[in-house]
């Protein structure tokens, strides 16, 4: 499998070097961008501009720092006003909100289908967030692939290796995590109380959603959702998963060594590596999957964002060419932002770069970044729908009721009713 994937990546990379039109076809010009997080997204855009200026010296990029909540508010305001001149040429959008914005305000997005951007070089599961009616409206950026980070020295005390936690089911994970807890006194996982990220990630790992294909809430009779909730309940009740009251406490649980692992999006790697005294003691693997659930896999996503081109852009051809030669076309660019900001690519050919193939001393000298892109390529697509956040909040409230002893069917029926109400039904 790894040899086949490497061959595919090599072919993609070779094709990308010759398929895109030259910058001379689009000429110079200036683009405006909205994004948030100076150390991550703004930095990546600045580096992308530097790469593209080598191809198109007349190019200029104006980057405006706008928080995600403010971007969302501005998109709604502009759409309702019907005046699109205030839109930038390119804007960043969280993946979980991309579908909602596309479906609610399609007039804000430029159709990228058939452009020089090679969308088949991105994982299908990530690309699905930016597709509507078979058309492409976004370019995936930061990788939100979910990974299981494990302290290999701790599990070794219980007689396990990383292979014992690879390609397994949640049933197997629970049994082995209990064994680790008994022999070492350390739980395997932790999280923030009241959050339902684990449920959403487990749900997507089976290609499932809180909505059906027609966009109707699918909660009360959702077998995959019930299986995910049962798994979470078992983890918490067994003691192998510890809930904390804040994000800082959660981070401290594994950096202090009190917890033997952390399952999260790959963006958690930066926090893991702050514990320098644990260098060489960590490794990563894929997720446990749901047992006896059709379509269940060991792969999922947790967060991430994508770039959209606005319909009001005065030079959409330049915006597309810029994106196609940087975020969708430069191995060197991704090597730079990985080394300086820890930004992991969704663009699969990046895995062929030296930076991604290098062993990482902190993680048992394993080439974990190339492995993460391998995982990303296997993440199932998921229908988030327009009312994703309303459904997520309703299910989160239901989960807390269920963990407190409420009837699961009744709690999920109440959650589905709440989403239907929010949808005006």
N, C-alpha and C positions, 0 to 999 in steps of 0.2 A: 504493500500500500504506500509506504513512504517513498519507494523508488518511483512509483507511478505518479505520485503527487509532485515529486521533484521534477519529473519530466514535463508534466503539465505546466508547472511554474516557469520552467526554462523556455518552453514554447511561447507562453504568454509574454514573457519579458522580451523575447526576440521579436515577436509581432509588434509589441508596443513601441519598439524603437523605430519601426518603419511605417506604421499604419497612419499615424496622426499627421494632419497637414502642417506645413511650416507656419511659424509665426508671421512670416511675410504675407500670408494670405489674409490675416486679420488686421495687420498694421499695429501702430502704437495706440496709446490711449490710457485713460485713467478709470479705475474701478473703485467703488466704495464697498466696504465690507462691515457687517455687524457681527460681533461675536463677544464672548465673555471669557474671563480667566486669563490675565496677562501672562502668567508663567506657562500656560499650556496652549490654549487656542490662539491667542494673539501672537505668541511666539512662533507657533507653527505657520501662521499666515505670513509673518515677516520673513521667515526662512523660505517659504514658498515663493514670495515675491523676489527674493534674491536669486533663487534658481531660475525663475522665469525671465528675469532681466538679462541673464546671460544669453537667452534665446531671442528675446525681444527687448533691446536696450531702451526703446522709447516708452516702455510700459511704466506706469505709476500705480501704486496701490495706497488707498487711504483706508486705514483700519480704525474703526470707531469701537471703543469698548462699551458694550451694552449688555447688561445682565440678562440672563435667560428670561426671568419673569418680565422684564421690560420689553424684550423682543416680542414675547407672546402678546403683551398688552398692545404694543405698537401695531402688530399684524392685525389684531382684531379691530383697532381704531381705524386703521387705514382702509381695511376691507369695508367697514361700515360706512365710511365717508365716501367711498367710491373714487377717491383721489389718490393715485398711486405714486405721485412724483416724489413723495418722501421716502419711498423704499430705496435701499441701497441696491447695488448690482447683485451682491451675494450676501446671504445671511445664514447663520448657523441655527439649527433647530434640533432639539432633543428627539431621538428616534421615537420614543413613546408618544410624542405629540405630533410627529410628522403626518401621520394618517389623518388625525383630526383636522389639522390645518389644511391639508390638501383637499379633503372632502368638504370642509366648511367654507374654505376660501380659495377655490381652484383658480380664480382669476388673478391671484397673487404670484402664481408659480409659472415659470417658463418651462415648456415641454422640452426635455433633453433627449427624447427618444430619437435614435438615428443619427446622433451627433458623433463627434470624434471620440467621445468618452466610451471606453470599452467596459460596459457594465458586467460582462461575463467574467471579468477579472476580480469581482467582488463576491463574497459568500452570498448565496441565495437567501439565507435566513436574515442577513443584515439588509440586503437590498430590498427585501419585501416591505420594509417600513416606508420606502420612498416610491413605491409603485402604486398607481391607481388606474384601474381599467386597462391594465397591460402596458401603461405608459410610464416612462421614467421621469421623475421630477427631482431627484436628489443624488448627491455623490457622498457615499459613506466616508466618514473620517475616522474618529478615534474608536478603537476596538474595545467593545464591552464584553468580550467573550468571558463566560463564567469559568473559573478554575478552582480546583481544590488544592490549597497550599497545605503541605503536611510537614511536621517536624519528624524527620526520619530517625533521629536519635531516640525520640520518645517512643515511637511505635516499635523500634527495635527492642526496647526493654520488654515489650509484650510479645516478641517473637515475630514481628511483621516487617515487611519491606514495602516500598512504594507500590510494587506490583500487586500486593494484596489489596490495595485500595484503587486499582485501575480496572476499568471495564466491569464494574460490579453493579449490583442492584442496591437499592436503599435497605432492603432486608439484610443483605450481607454486610453493608456498612454498619448498620445498627448493632449487629452481633459482634463485629470486630471492634467497634468503638466501645462497647460495654467491656470487652476484654481489656482494652487499653486502659480504661478508667479503673478497672479492678486492680491491674498490675502497677499502674503508675500514679493513680490518684488524679490524673489530668483528663478533663473532658476534651473531646476532639474539636468541638465547634462552639461558637458564640454568636450573638447577634443583639440587636437593639429591640427591647420589648415593645410590642405594639406594631412593629413593622411587618409587612407581609411579603418582603422581597423573596424570601425562600420559596413561598408558595408560587409566586409569579414565575420565577426561574424554573422551578420544577415543572410547572404547567407548560411552559414553552419547550422544555426538553422533550416533551411528547408531541410537539406540534399543535398543542391545544390552546384554547383561548377562552375568554369570558364572553365571547360573542360568536354567533354562528355565521355562516357564509353570507347571510342576508343582512348582517349587522344587528340582529336581535340579541338581547341579553341571553346568555346560556350559562346559568349559574346553578339553579335549583337541581337540575337533573344531569349535571356535568360530572361524569364518572371520573375523569382525569383530575378534576379539581378536588373531589372528595378523597381520592387516593393521595394527592399531595398534602392535603390537610391532615390526613391520618398519619402520614410520615412525619410531618412536623410535630404533631402531638406526641408521637412515640419518642422522638428525639429529645424533646423537652422533659417529658415525664420520666425518662430513663436516666436523666442527668448527664447525658453525653453532649447536650446542647445547653449552654448557659445564657440566659437573657440578662442584658444590662440595661440600665435606665438612660444611658446617653451614648452618643457616638464616641466620645473620648474614652469612656470606660470600656467600650467594645474594642477600640484600637489597643488600649492598654492591656487587655486580657491576653492577647497573643504576643505583643512585644515584650511583655514582662515574663513570658514563659508559663503563665498560669493555664493556658489553653494550648493544646497540641496541634492546632490547625486553624485555618480560616477559609471558608468557602465564600467567594465573592467574585465581582468582576475583576478582570486582570489589572484594572487601574489600582487595585489594592496593593500591588507589588511595591509601590513606593513606600507605603506605611510598613509593610513587612520588613523591608530592608533598613528601616531606621534602627532596628535592634542589631547593631553591629557585632555584639557578642554572640549572636546566633548565626553568623556567617558560616556557610558550609553545611548547616544542619537542616536546611529546608529543601524541598523538591515540590514539583507540581504534578498534578494528574488531572484527568477528566472527572466529571461528576458521576455520582451514583445515579442509576435510572430507576424509574418506577417498574415494579415487578408485575407481570401479567397485565400490562396495559399496551394495547396495540399502538404502534408508532413510537413507543418510548425509546429515547436515545440517551447517551451519556454526555450530551452537549447542549448548551444553552447560552443565552446572552443576558447581560446585566448592565443596562445603561448603554451609552454611546450616543453619537450625534452625527448629523449629516449636513452637507452644504446644499442650499437651494439657490437657484438663480431667479431673480425677480422678473415678473412679466414686464415691468416698466424699465428694465435696463436699456440704456441707450446704445449699448454695445454688447448684446448677448453673445455674439460670435467670439469676442475677445474674452468674455467671462468663461465660456466653454473651453476655449483653447488654453487659457490659464489653468483651469482645473484639470484638463486632460493631460497636461504636461507636468503637473506637480502632484496633486493628491491622487491622480489616477494614472501616473506615468513616470515617476522618478524614484528609483531605488536609492540614489544618493540622498535625496530629500528625506526619505523615511529613516535612513540611517542616521542622519543628523539630528532629527527631532527625537529619535529613540535614545540616542546617547546623551542629549542635553536635557530633555524634558520627560523622558520615559513614555513618550507617545507611541503606542503600538499600532501598527497599520492594520486596516481592513483590506487594503489592496494586496491581493495574494502574491503577486510577483515580488513584493518586498522581501518575502521569506528567502529569496535566492541571494540576497545581499549578504556580504561578509558579517555585518553587524548582527544580523539575525541568526547566523549560524554559529556565532562564537559561544563557547561554553561560559556560563555565568558562575563564578566562584561562590557567590552567596547561595546558589541553588545547586549544590552538589556537583558543580562543573557541568551542568546540563545546558544544552542550547534551548532554553525555555521559550524564547521569543518565536523561534521557528515553530515550536510545538504549539504555541497558542494560535498561530495562523492556521495550522493544520486543524485544530479544534474548531476554529471559526468557520472553516469551509463545510463543517458537518452540522452546524446549528440549524434546526428546522425553522421554517418560516412560521409566523404567528400573526393572526388578525387582531390588531389592537383596537381598531374601531374609533369612531368619533368620541365616544363617551368612556374611553379607557380609564381615565383618572377617577371618574365618578364610580365606575364599576370596581376599580381597585380599592377605593375607600370603603365602599359598601361591603366588599368581601373581607377587608381588614377588620371591620367592626364585627362581622359574623364570626371570624376566626377567634377573636378574643372571647366572644360568648361561648363558642364551642369548647375552647380550652378551659373555660370556667365551669363547664358541665352542661351547657345547653344542648338541646337536640340539634344535630347537624342539619337534618332536612329542613326543620323549621327555620333555623337561622339563615340558611342559604336561600330559602324561599323569600324570607323577609328582605334579604339583600337584593334579590332579583326584582322584587316589587319596588324597592327604592330606586333602582336604576331605571326601571320603566317609568317611574314618576318623573325622574330627572329628564328623561327623554320626551316628556309630555304625553305619555300614554296612559 
